Amino acid sequence: MVIRVLTLCIIMLLSATTFAVYNKILTERVDANFVDTWAALNETIVAYHYHPAYFQRCDFALNKLNYKSDKYRILFFGEYDEIKKMSNKYPEIVPFLPLKITVMEEGNYTLLIATPPIILSSLVKTNDERMTIFRWQEDIKSILKQVRRQFQLGG
């Protein structure tokens, strides 16, 4: 399982050197199948006033590593004007935008994995932009936890 999580993180990260400074991946284990978790994630992202942009299947790359599953996806999302503004002002952060969460089925569970947006804070110049990145970080943590809680007993 650890190897699978690391493999997905490598797929998600375009800059290993930037990520090395922050070694905390945002992860939640959800007690639900992939389809239900995917639907809950989409609904929760919208509830946080973000917009799902598109999703990417990861299974083609993982199949080359002998993982045979179609239950690996990355959901890209954000608030359009915010992402556009940051991308235009800081082209070096474009590979990290829009925000993304990987969804991966692992046995009876589904894992939600995200790169912490806080890794971008050293690349922006103003406190307002740092606060935007901090909000993204806290929102993603909350989204992951909320999706997990939806499938807990009595949740």
Buried (B, 14 or more C-beta within 10 A) or exposed (E): EEEBBEBBBEBBBEEEEBBEEBEEBBEBEBBBBBEBBBEBBBBBBEEBEBEBBEBBEBBEBBEEEEBEBEBBBBBBBBBEEBBEEBBEEBEEBEEBBBBBBBBBBBEEBBBBBBBBBBBBBEBBEEEEBBEBBBEBBEBBBEBBBBBBBBBEEEE
